[in-house]
Structures are given as structure tokens and as C-alpha cells.
Amino acid sequence: MLTEASQQALANLRDPSLLQWYVIPLLAIAIYIYAVEIERENWNLVFAGLAFWGMDWINEIVNSLILHVTQHSGLWTAPAKSAYLILSGLNIEICFMFAIAGIALSKMLPKDKTLRILGLPNRLFFGLVNSIFCVGVEVLLNLADMLIWEYPFWSVPHVWLIVPFGYLHFNLVAFWVHDMPTVRQKIRTVGVIYGIVVALALVFGVGLGWI
């Protein structure tokens, strides 16, 4: 049986009547941030940001498929308090946040790729720190009933599972793309990520209508 949050999410899913004007400045901010980095030819940051965003799209589609398969709930649900709900766990506000988060988080990377922090490679260290911070934000959103967790293994006190499976891979893939030696490699890798996103959306969204 669908949870109350799942029912609410499905009722609000891609409902244009919920749109609010503040979505437009959010779009403008995201465009501006990418435009600045493109102007400076900071391709490491541009493609790291796109990789991070693409990885989130894959996660969100998988989460929506979990809702469809279980007919109960996804691992997370964002049922209300949004100007537009794209998927059961992805609203327009979250979408813009992830669009720019990869750039912001990659800006903190040391130039020295071999530097170790507390005995860890710095890319792994920052990936873990960033992931723990993001999960902390999710805990606050959950307490405010803005992000709903239904399953005990994906909720307080087991939020440690969300670190590797919810965020760490976003960071590590973004940092991996950031560190690639050529723009061609970055384009190819990001292209594969978005190819997967488009394929999943076409098959399970347009074709089967499951998400």
C-alpha cells in the first residue's frame, strides 16, 4: 500500500499549477554560475558540476523505480512544499541545488591530487566530508517533514548508510571527472552519464510510465 507521502507525491507529480515565480531566479543563478566558469574556461569545474548533477538524476530515477516496484515508497520522498515536483523524491529546488553543488564542492579540492588528509587521499576525504554534511542537511529536512524517509534502514539512526549510497559516489565521480587530463575525456564521460539518464527516462518514463 502506498504511504501517505507517496500518495501526496504522486498527486503533485509534475503539476504545472504548483509553479512559483521564484523558480526563474533559481534558474538564472544556475545559468550564471556555469556561465562564469565557462567564461574562465574552468572546464574541470564545469564538467565536475555536470557529472555530479547527472549522478543525482540516476539516483532519483532509481528511487522512483523503487516506489513503482514496491507500490509503497521510495527510499526518500519529497511530497510537498515545492514549486514543482519532477519525480517522487526530486523537486525543482533540489534539482537546482544539485546542478550547482558539484561546482561548489569541487572548488574546495586541493590542487595537489596526491595530498593526504588524516591519512586519506584528499579526494576521498572531501567526498566523505561533503557526504556527511549533505546527510546532515537531509536530517534537518526530514525533521521538518520536507523529506520523508519510510524505511528503517534509510532513516535515523541508520543515516550512515545514506553517506555512501546517497552522496559519496556523486562526489567521487565528480572529482574523477574534475581530475581527468583532457576535456575530451570529460566530455565523453559526462556524455555516458547523461546517456544513461536519457535512456532510463525514455524507457521507464516515456515508454512504461513507471516514473
Buried (B, 14 or more C-beta within 10 A) or exposed (E): EBBEBBBBBBEBBEEEEBEEEEBEEBEEEBEEBBEEBEEEEBBBBBBBBBBBBBBBBBBBBBBBBBBBEBEEBBBBBBBBBBBBBBBBBBBBBBBBBBBBBBBBBBBEBEEEEEEEEEEEBBBBBBBBBBBBEBBEEBBEBBEEEBBBBBBEEBBEEEBEBBBEEBBBBBBBBBBBBBBBEEEEEBBEBBEEBBEBBEEBBEEBBEEEEEB
